[in-house]
Each structure stands twice: as C-alpha cells, then as structure tokens.
Amino acid sequence: MGITVETPPPAPPAGRGAGPVTRLGDRVFSGLSRGSGILLLVIMAAIAAFLTVRAVDAISKDHGNFLTSFEWDANANPPVFGIAVLLYGTLVSSVIAMVIAVPIAVGIALFITHYAPRRLGTPIAYVIDLLAAVPSIVYGLWGALFLVPHLEGLTSWLDTYLGWTVVFDQTNPGTAPRTLFTVGILLAIMILPIITNVSREVVRQVPQAHEEAALALGATRWETIRVAVLPFARSGIISASMLGLGRALGETMAVATVLSSSDVLSAHLLDPGGGTFAANIASHFGEATKLGRDALIASGLVLFVITLVVNGAARLIIARRKEYSGANA
C-alpha cells in the first residue's frame, strides 16, 4: 500500500491574500485613507446640519413664501424673503454657460490633442492653464468694463432676428446689457479653462491602439474621433463639465459685478434684472441682521442641495455609461 503525501497549497503572494495586512506601512496607509473618507463625510454632515438648523429658524420667521416669493428683504419688519428669483437666475445663467462652454472646451481639447502641431498645441494649452488661475474679481471687472459695452450690438441683433422667441425679446432697447445672458457668457469664459484642461487630459488617455484600429479600417480623422476617442472619453468629459458647472453655480464676485440685480423674474434674458444665490449672499451679508444672515444661510442651503443633486446626477450618468468609457480596455 502506497503512502500519499498531501502537499500544502502555496502561500498567496504578499499583499494578495485575504488575510489582514501585516506591514506597518500598509496599515498606516489603510488607516489614513479610511480616516480621510470618514472625515470628509463628517465635514459634509456638519455643514448640512449647520445650514439646516440656521435655515429652519429663519424660514419659520419668514412672512412670505420662501420658495415662491420674489422679494428679498430679510431686514424688514416683518421680514419677507424668497428664493424664486435667485433659483431661476442661478439655473438659467449656469445653463447658458454650459451650453456655450462645453462644446467649445471639447473642441479645443480635440484640437490640441489631435489636430494642432506640438509647437502650436503646447502654447495654447499653457495659455488655457493660465486662464484657470485668473481670480474671479478680475473676470468681473473685465466683464463690467469691456464685455457689457461690447455686447450691445449682439443683444440688438438677437432682439431683431430672434425676438419672436420671447427669450431674446428685449423690452427696453438701449439699456446696458447687465443681464442673465451676459452673466451666462461671462461664466462660460470662466469655466472654459477647467473643462478644457480636464477634457484634454482625458482625451490623451485614449489607447493608441483604438485610434490605429479605426484608421486601419479606413476611418477618417473625424470618424476616428467619433467612434474611438469620444466614447472612451465620454465619462471624463461629463466629469469635467460637472466641475465647470459647480463653479458656475457658486460664482460670486464676477456675477455681482456684472449683473444688475432686482426682484424681477422675467423670461426675457436680454432685460436687466434677476439674481443668483451666491451674488445675493455676497451683496447682502455685510448689512444683514442676525435674521438676515440666517435667511442668507437658508438660501445657501438650497444652493448646497442643488450642488449635491447635480453631482449625484453626474455620477449616475457616468455609471450608466461606464461600459463605454474604456476603463476596462
């Protein structure tokens, strides 16, 4: 009778087994990573709790409807304030900025990476990087002193040929275009570097084999971009757009410098008036009473919720298109 000797299975390589981490550096790194994630959640929860407590106290003393009132006079007796105009202005100006900035940013990213020679693409990328570092107040001063006067011709043209759409109907011709439309253009210029830089880096990560395969099958340069580059980079471009949208939603000084704020909610984008959450907080915080500050914090809570919803929606879009991102290529 033979004797069977069972050979024990080989030990798993270090760092790949299911057992606990044994190295000190791995334990420290794991603890720091986990602690950083928990700390971020705690900070977010603390911010949400602070905003909610102060907002509830202010809304309980509001003699208007916080969601539908146009007027903002939290220092009055009795106080009346609402976010209808601010919500409309924030969303409309941000949508205008995204409609203008995203196609241009993606086009610039594709031009730098696939069309421009290196001697031209490198300086363009460098200039765009510098634009991202310009302070918002500088953009605001440029918008007030240069952009607003030079938009009068464009607003007149839009009123003449597209006024039938109501959106571009200018009810007070000849007034300075300190409007939500102007704010949207200024925000588009401000978020353009952010979206362009991130999109450019994402496009550069497309595997060269994908593009070479498309070219080998007879695709033109544009067809290669359409079938090989954009599907791979779509998730990254969406993420870049959400970064730009976050700045557009929270921009303060540039909007406050350019926009002629009022309590009027109008569908005519070429008429002065309107407002945004961030600009309203900046312009009223210095003279606000305790109740007025709580009311501004309540409006900040709404902006906080909008930002969370936008980022959550972006994550859902990216997750649904994960199979097209090329992450598993």
Sequence and secondary structure as in RCSB ss.txt:
>XXXX:A:sequence
MGITVETPPPAPPAGRGAGPVTRLGDRVFSGLSRGSGILLLVIMAAIAAFLTVRAVDAISKDHGNFLTSFEWDAN
ANPPVFGIAVLLYGTLVSSVIAMVIAVPIAVGIALFITHYAPRRLGTPIAYVIDLLAAVPSIVYGLWGALFLVPH
LEGLTSWLDTYLGWTVVFDQTNPGTAPRTLFTVGILLAIMILPIITNVSREVVRQVPQAHEEAALALGATRWETI
RVAVLPFARSGIISASMLGLGRALGETMAVATVLSSSDVLSAHLLDPGGGTFAANIASHFGEATKLGRDALIASG
LVLFVITLVVNGAARLIIARRKEYSGANA
>XXXX:A:secstr
             TTTSSS   SHHHHHHHHHHHHHHHHHHHHHHHHHHHHHHHHHHHHTT SS TTT   EETT
SSS EE  HHHHHHHHHHHHHHHHHHHHHHHHHHHIIIIIS HHHHHHHHHHHHHHTTS HHHHHHHIIIIIHHH
THHHHHHHHHHHGGGSTT  SSTTS   SHHHHHHHHHHHHHHHHHHHHHHHHHTS HHHHHHHHHTT  HHHHI
IIIIHHHHHHHHHHHHHHHHHHHHH  HHHHHH    S   S TTSS    HHHHHHHHTTT  HHHHHHHHHHH
HHHHHHHHHHHHHHHHHHHHTGGGTTTT 
